[in-house]
Every structure is written in C-alpha cells, then in structure tokens.
Amino acid sequence: MGTMLEFSAAGQDFGAYRAEAVGRVRGAVVVIHEIWGLADHIKDVADRFASSGYLAVAPDLMGLAGLDATLLAELGAGAGDPARRAEIQPRIRAATEPMRAPGRAGKIQAGVAAVFNYLEATAEGAGRTGVAGFCFGGSYAFALAVAEPRVAAAVSFYGHANYSVEELAGIACPVLAFYGEEDKALTDGLPDLIERMRLAGADFKYTVFSGAGHAFFNDTNPVTYRPEAATIAWTETLGFLGHALG
C-alpha cells in the first residue's frame, strides 16, 4: 500500500500516490493516469512498478487539467458497460472539454515536471527516472520526453505525439510506445510519427497489437482489456526500463 504526497504547480496544489521500491532498486518512474484520473487501476500499476524495484509516483492531474475528478471516475466506471456506451460517450466529451482550454496543457506539464523533479532528487531516481503513461498519460509521457532532457526512458501506452521533427529532436532518451491495431485514431497516424521520429534521430520503438484497441492494458475495463497484449506490453516495459535505467 502506497502513501499520498502533496505537490504544487502552476499555482495549484495536487496529490500523488507514492509506491516504495521493493528489493533491489532499479530507478524511479512517473506514472501518468488515463483521463479517468488517479483511479485504483493506476495505483495498482504504480504498485506493480514498485514490486519490480522502481520508486513510483502517480500524480493526480485532474485539477490541473480543469476536470471534475468525481464525475470522470463515475463516467469511467460506466464506460466499461457495453449497454451504457452510447449514453456515456457524449457525457465524456462534455466533461473533458475544459482540458482543451488555452493554457491547460502547460499546467498539466508543470505538474508532471514537478513530480519528475521530485523523483530526480531522490536517491532512487537520481539520473535514472523514467516516465510511463496511459492514454491521456501516454500523451504527457511524450510531452515530458520532449521537454525534459534528463528523462532516462519514456513509455507511452496509446498516447498522442503531435510534435514537429524539430521538437522530437529534443528527446534525449529511448522511447517505447504501445498501440492497439483497432485504435485507428492513433494507428492511422503511426507511419507519419515513425518517419518524424526517424528524421529527428530519436530512439523510438513501438509495438502494435492485433485484436486490441484503445485502453487494452486497463484490466478494470472488460470492454477494452486484452490480457495477452497487456501481459506482453508489461513484460516489454519492464525489460525496456531495466535496460534504460539499469
């Protein structure tokens, strides 16, 4: 069981879940949640990282994103019910609209940076702090890698990376990304991202899982969860971090 920490960024306070590394310490990881916020699933993922030797901190970025954490948690729970999907989708779009307001992305990035700096200042994370994010968090994992040259490794589960070649050239760490083949909003643009990463000289590896879509790793969502793909992705993630962070 982890503990809660308090942070401040962009003039706002926010909490974060800290899970202590177990056994031989391998480094530290910022764990960035899905659009549903710091749900039990993300705390469980942080605990999994901790059990593999990483000090893991998962920030609750909902306030910085301008979102109603309680409402999104409720909608997230309903999204796993096929009978409610038609009703839930427009409510999700409306509930997440504040996130697109000018300046919100900068506030979210400031929160992620605050947690990264915290981990980088620890004995566990000094010089070996990575980031792993999911959906919303996958996009901000890319963002941290672009903005912060000290990041030692970045893992993005089905996140967007809408950056120019010049911006991607700022990435100083290896990047690993995962996608579900049926997640066309991302896979349709993947060839272009691969080419931009190549032109930027970035160390970019990716896996696309057939028979899977968005959020295939989330084992609390019976609609999207794909156990085999999730297991493979987790194994690849640990191997990747083990190599990058030592």
Secondary structure, DSSP 8 states (H G I E B T S, - for coil): --EEEEEEETTEEEEEEEE---SS--EEEEEE--TT-S-HHHHHHHHHHHHTTEEEEEE--TTTTT--HHHHHHHHHHHT-GGGHHHHHHHHHHHHGGGGSTTHHHHHHHHHHHHHHHHHTSTTTTT-EEEEEETHHHHHHHHHHHH-TT---EEEES------HHHHTT--S-EEEEEETT-HHHHTTHHHHHHHHHHHT--EEEEEETT--TTTT-TT-TTT--HHHHHHHHHHHHHHHHHHH-
